[in-house]
């Protein structure tokens, strides 16, 4: 097996794809413990990967530099292994100008029917599989926010710190609104969790989703904990770690929850969970992808612009509650009291 001293991972994508790629850093560190691993990604993710991921030693900010500046950054890194997980023209350009003694491995995005057989995490790991003696299980967690949790969770959660927390991520960003579960369903889910009285719904999302606060009635004192637009990424990771389970559509926080080791009930329609679902939580996914008539599109052709996809509206509240009850037990739908905790492992 080759020995590497300085490994550079290139993945300048958004948070979801980067969380799916973090197992590559974990596997490389396990196989090459003496190597310095540098991650080259978007500056907004520095606090997560450099602060919470023990498999990454250095971080290089990538904010769409010019080609000359990008190549200079690459040469200055002086790596002996370049792992390109971007599947991009920029990654190909870097490889084209690489020194002859540099080992290069590049992720190739799968297409066609293979999409339905391999998860993105497995595709990323295949990029480095030939270099490693073993792919060590478990794949996740890859982020460890415990130190931050000790310092900051008391301020964030207050008197709620000892309650059973259920994370809810109702937003999916502004670019692909058809991935969202209808807002009324989220409001019903909040009401259901409050009626249980054995757990606390914790609402999370970015600052660009503050409009959901009013739509969900969270500007009133509902009894839930509204953290939408109030947390940094590292604080979000710490809160997600404290949750018993998270309910989310196909969006970055779902994959961030997996990265810290929390189980996720994924709500999927327009995207295929077999490729991009919360890894290791396939048994909890509520999936309408096979019935989606707009796969791969940015907007649903069956609903108005900005609305949830028609396939997402088919996900029933009872399905989500059933999966919640698998994780947290007591079922108010049937009146049966069960205690079926799942292992914190994978």
C-alpha positions as CSV (number, residue, x, y, z in Angstrom):
1,X,0.0,0.0,0.0
2,X,1.2,3.5,-0.8
3,X,2.1,5.9,2.0
4,X,1.0,9.5,1.9
5,X,2.2,12.4,4.1
6,X,0.0,15.3,2.8
7,X,-3.5,14.6,1.5
8,X,-5.7,17.3,-0.1
9,X,-9.4,16.7,-0.5
10,X,-11.2,19.0,-2.9
11,X,-15.0,19.3,-2.5
12,X,-16.3,22.9,-2.8
13,X,-20.0,21.9,-2.6
14,X,-22.8,22.8,-0.2
15,X,-23.2,21.4,3.2
16,X,-25.2,18.3,2.3
17,X,-22.7,17.0,-0.3
18,X,-19.8,17.8,2.0
19,X,-21.4,15.9,4.9
20,X,-21.8,13.0,2.6
21,X,-18.1,13.2,1.7
22,X,-16.8,13.4,5.3
23,X,-16.4,9.6,5.5
24,X,-13.7,9.9,2.9
25,X,-11.6,11.9,5.4
26,X,-12.3,9.5,8.2
27,X,-11.3,6.4,6.1
28,X,-8.1,8.1,4.9
29,X,-7.1,9.1,8.4
30,X,-7.7,5.6,9.6
31,X,-5.6,4.1,6.8
32,X,-2.9,6.9,6.9
33,X,-2.8,8.0,10.5
34,X,0.5,9.9,10.0
35,X,-0.8,12.0,7.1
36,X,-1.8,15.6,7.3
37,X,-5.3,15.8,5.7
38,X,-6.4,19.2,4.3
39,X,-9.9,19.9,3.1
40,X,-10.5,22.5,0.4
41,X,-14.0,23.7,0.5
42,X,-16.4,26.6,0.9
43,X,-15.4,29.0,3.7
44,X,-18.8,28.8,5.4
45,X,-18.0,25.1,6.3
46,X,-14.6,25.8,7.9
47,X,-16.1,25.9,11.5
48,X,-17.6,22.5,11.0
49,X,-14.8,20.6,9.4
50,X,-11.9,22.1,11.1
51,X,-13.6,22.6,14.4
52,X,-15.6,19.4,14.8
53,X,-14.1,16.8,12.5
54,X,-11.0,15.1,14.0
55,X,-10.0,13.6,10.7
56,X,-9.2,17.0,9.1
57,X,-6.0,18.8,10.1
58,X,-6.1,21.9,7.9
59,X,-8.7,23.8,5.9
60,X,-8.4,25.9,2.7
61,X,-11.2,28.3,1.9
62,X,-12.7,28.0,-1.6
63,X,-14.9,30.9,-2.7
64,X,-14.8,30.6,-6.5
65,X,-11.4,32.1,-7.1
66,X,-10.0,32.8,-10.5
67,X,-8.2,29.9,-12.2
68,X,-4.7,31.3,-11.6
69,X,-5.4,31.9,-7.9
70,X,-7.0,28.4,-7.6
71,X,-3.9,26.8,-9.2
72,X,-1.6,28.7,-7.0
73,X,-3.5,27.5,-3.9
74,X,-3.2,24.0,-5.2
75,X,0.5,24.2,-5.8
76,X,1.1,25.8,-2.4
77,X,-0.6,22.9,-0.7
78,X,2.2,20.6,-1.8
79,X,0.1,17.5,-1.4
80,X,1.2,14.0,-2.5
81,X,-2.4,12.8,-2.9
82,X,-5.1,14.9,-4.4
83,X,-8.6,13.5,-3.9
84,X,-11.1,15.3,-6.2
85,X,-14.6,14.7,-5.0
86,X,-16.1,17.6,-7.0
87,X,-16.8,16.0,-10.3
88,X,-16.2,19.5,-11.8
89,X,-14.3,21.2,-14.6
90,X,-12.3,23.0,-12.0
91,X,-11.2,19.7,-10.4
92,X,-10.2,18.5,-13.9
93,X,-8.2,21.7,-14.5
94,X,-6.3,21.2,-11.2
95,X,-5.5,17.7,-12.2
96,X,-4.2,18.8,-15.6
97,X,-1.7,21.1,-14.0
98,X,-0.6,18.8,-11.3
99,X,3.1,17.8,-10.9
100,X,3.9,14.4,-12.3
101,X,4.7,12.8,-9.0
102,X,1.3,13.6,-7.5
103,X,-1.2,10.8,-7.0
104,X,-4.7,11.8,-8.2
105,X,-8.0,10.0,-7.6
106,X,-11.2,11.6,-8.8
107,X,-14.9,10.9,-8.0
108,X,-17.0,9.9,-10.9
109,X,-20.7,10.6,-10.5
110,X,-22.7,7.5,-11.2
111,X,-25.6,7.7,-13.7
112,X,-28.5,5.6,-15.0
113,X,-29.8,2.7,-13.0
114,X,-26.7,2.6,-10.8
115,X,-28.1,5.7,-9.1
116,X,-30.7,3.4,-7.5
117,X,-28.2,0.9,-6.2
118,X,-25.4,3.0,-4.6
119,X,-25.6,5.8,-2.1
120,X,-23.6,8.9,-2.6
121,X,-21.5,8.1,0.5
122,X,-20.6,4.7,-1.1
123,X,-19.7,6.4,-4.4
124,X,-17.4,8.9,-2.6
125,X,-15.7,6.1,-0.7
126,X,-15.1,4.2,-3.9
127,X,-12.9,7.0,-4.9
128,X,-10.3,6.1,-2.3
129,X,-11.1,2.4,-1.9
130,X,-8.1,1.2,-4.0
131,X,-5.7,3.2,-1.8
132,X,-6.9,1.8,1.5
133,X,-6.4,-1.5,3.1
134,X,-9.9,-1.4,4.7
135,X,-13.0,0.7,5.0
136,X,-13.5,0.8,8.8
137,X,-17.0,0.7,10.2
138,X,-18.9,2.6,11.4
139,X,-18.9,5.1,8.6
140,X,-20.6,7.8,10.8
141,X,-20.3,9.8,13.0
142,X,-17.7,12.1,11.4
143,X,-18.4,15.3,13.4
144,X,-18.1,15.5,17.2
145,X,-19.6,18.7,18.7
146,X,-19.3,17.5,22.4
147,X,-16.8,20.1,23.4
148,X,-19.0,22.9,22.0
149,X,-22.0,21.3,23.5
150,X,-20.5,21.5,27.0
151,X,-19.8,25.2,26.5
152,X,-22.9,26.4,24.6
153,X,-25.8,24.1,24.9
154,X,-26.9,25.4,28.3
155,X,-27.3,28.9,26.8
156,X,-29.1,27.6,23.7
157,X,-31.5,25.1,25.3
158,X,-32.0,26.7,28.7
159,X,-34.4,24.7,30.9
160,X,-35.1,22.3,28.0
161,X,-31.6,20.7,28.1
162,X,-32.8,17.6,29.9
163,X,-35.9,17.0,27.8
164,X,-36.2,14.5,25.0
165,X,-35.7,16.6,21.9
166,X,-37.1,16.0,18.4
167,X,-35.5,18.1,15.7
168,X,-37.7,19.4,12.9
169,X,-36.3,21.0,9.7
170,X,-39.2,22.3,7.7
171,X,-37.2,24.4,5.2
172,X,-35.3,23.2,2.2
173,X,-33.9,26.5,1.0
174,X,-35.1,28.7,-1.8
175,X,-33.6,26.9,-4.8
176,X,-35.7,23.7,-4.8
177,X,-39.0,24.4,-2.9
178,X,-40.6,21.3,-4.4
179,X,-38.5,19.2,-2.0
180,X,-40.4,20.6,1.0
181,X,-43.2,18.9,2.9
182,X,-46.3,21.1,2.9
183,X,-46.2,23.6,5.8
184,X,-49.6,22.6,7.2
185,X,-48.2,19.1,7.7
186,X,-45.3,20.5,9.7
187,X,-47.8,22.5,11.9
188,X,-49.8,19.4,12.5
189,X,-46.6,17.5,13.4
190,X,-45.6,20.2,15.9
191,X,-49.1,19.9,17.5
192,X,-48.8,16.1,17.7
193,X,-45.5,16.3,19.5
194,X,-46.7,18.9,21.9
195,X,-49.8,16.7,22.7
196,X,-47.5,13.8,23.6
197,X,-46.0,15.8,26.4
198,X,-43.0,13.4,26.5
199,X,-40.8,15.3,24.0
200,X,-40.0,18.8,22.8
201,X,-40.1,19.8,19.1
202,X,-37.1,21.8,18.2
203,X,-37.4,23.8,15.0
204,X,-34.2,24.5,13.0
205,X,-33.2,26.2,9.8
206,X,-31.3,29.0,8.2
207,X,-31.8,32.8,8.4
208,X,-33.3,32.7,4.9
209,X,-36.2,30.6,6.3
210,X,-37.4,33.0,8.9
211,X,-40.7,33.3,7.1
212,X,-41.5,29.8,8.3
213,X,-41.7,31.1,11.8
214,X,-44.9,33.0,11.1
215,X,-46.3,30.3,8.8
216,X,-45.9,27.7,11.6
217,X,-47.3,30.0,14.2
218,X,-44.0,30.0,16.1
219,X,-44.2,33.7,16.8
220,X,-46.7,32.8,19.4
221,X,-45.8,30.8,22.6
222,X,-46.6,27.4,21.3
223,X,-44.4,25.4,23.7
224,X,-42.0,24.3,21.0
225,X,-38.4,25.6,20.8
226,X,-37.9,27.8,17.8
227,X,-34.2,28.0,16.7
228,X,-34.8,28.9,13.1
229,X,-32.2,31.5,12.0
230,X,-30.6,31.7,15.5
231,X,-27.7,29.2,15.3
232,X,-24.3,29.0,13.7
233,X,-23.5,25.8,11.8
234,X,-21.5,24.4,14.7
235,X,-24.3,25.3,17.2
236,X,-26.7,23.5,14.9
237,X,-24.5,20.5,14.9
238,X,-24.4,20.5,18.7
239,X,-28.2,20.7,19.0
240,X,-28.7,18.0,16.4
241,X,-26.4,15.8,18.4
242,X,-28.7,16.2,21.4
243,X,-31.9,15.3,19.5
244,X,-33.3,11.8,19.8
245,X,-34.4,11.9,16.2
246,X,-34.6,14.5,13.4
247,X,-37.4,14.9,10.8
248,X,-36.2,16.6,7.6
249,X,-36.6,16.8,3.8
250,X,-33.6,16.4,1.5
251,X,-31.6,19.3,2.8
252,X,-28.2,20.0,4.5
253,X,-29.2,19.7,8.1
254,X,-30.5,16.1,7.5
255,X,-27.0,15.1,6.5
256,X,-25.4,17.1,9.3
257,X,-27.6,15.2,11.7
258,X,-26.3,11.9,10.3
259,X,-22.7,13.3,10.6
260,X,-23.1,13.8,14.3
261,X,-24.7,10.4,14.8
262,X,-28.4,11.3,15.1
263,X,-31.1,9.2,13.4
264,X,-33.1,11.0,10.7
265,X,-36.6,10.5,9.4
266,X,-36.2,11.6,5.8
267,X,-39.1,12.9,3.7
268,X,-38.4,12.3,0.0
269,X,-40.2,12.8,-3.2
270,X,-38.4,14.7,-5.9
271,X,-35.0,13.2,-5.0
272,X,-34.1,9.5,-4.6
273,X,-33.2,8.5,-1.0
274,X,-31.4,5.5,-2.3
275,X,-28.8,7.9,-3.5
276,X,-29.1,11.0,-1.3
277,X,-31.1,9.9,1.7
278,X,-29.8,10.1,5.3
279,X,-27.2,7.4,5.3
280,X,-27.9,4.5,7.6
281,X,-31.5,5.6,8.2
282,X,-33.1,4.0,5.2
283,X,-35.6,2.1,7.4
284,X,-37.0,5.5,8.6
285,X,-37.3,7.2,5.2
286,X,-40.8,8.1,4.0
287,X,-40.4,7.8,0.2
288,X,-42.6,9.0,-2.6
289,X,-39.8,9.2,-5.2
290,X,-41.2,6.3,-7.3
291,X,-44.4,8.4,-7.8
292,X,-42.6,11.7,-8.6
293,X,-43.3,13.0,-12.1
294,X,-40.6,15.6,-12.0
295,X,-37.4,13.8,-11.0
296,X,-34.3,15.8,-11.5
297,X,-36.1,19.1,-12.1
298,X,-35.7,22.2,-9.9
299,X,-39.5,22.9,-9.7
300,X,-42.6,20.7,-9.7
301,X,-44.6,20.9,-12.9
302,X,-47.8,19.9,-11.1
303,X,-47.9,22.7,-8.5
304,X,-47.5,26.4,-8.5
305,X,-44.0,27.9,-8.4
306,X,-42.5,28.0,-4.9
307,X,-44.9,25.3,-3.6
308,X,-44.2,21.8,-2.3
309,X,-44.0,19.1,-4.9
310,X,-47.1,17.2,-5.6
311,X,-45.3,14.0,-4.6
312,X,-44.3,15.5,-1.3
313,X,-48.0,16.3,-0.5
314,X,-48.7,12.5,-0.6
315,X,-46.5,11.9,2.4
316,X,-49.1,11.4,5.2
317,X,-48.7,12.6,8.7
318,X,-49.5,9.2,10.0
319,X,-46.5,7.7,8.2
320,X,-44.1,10.2,9.8
321,X,-45.7,9.6,13.2
322,X,-45.3,5.9,12.8
323,X,-41.6,6.2,12.2
324,X,-41.3,8.6,15.1
325,X,-42.9,6.0,17.3
326,X,-40.4,3.4,16.2
327,X,-37.6,5.7,17.6
328,X,-39.2,7.3,20.7
329,X,-41.8,4.7,21.7
330,X,-45.3,5.7,22.9
331,X,-47.9,5.6,20.1
332,X,-50.9,8.0,20.6
333,X,-52.4,6.8,17.4
334,X,-53.1,3.2,18.7
335,X,-53.1,3.8,22.4
336,X,-50.3,1.2,22.8
337,X,-47.4,1.9,24.9
338,X,-44.2,0.6,23.5
339,X,-40.6,1.0,24.3
340,X,-38.5,0.4,21.3
341,X,-35.3,2.4,21.5
342,X,-32.9,1.9,18.7
343,X,-29.1,1.6,19.1
344,X,-27.2,4.8,19.0
345,X,-24.8,3.0,16.6
346,X,-25.2,2.3,12.9
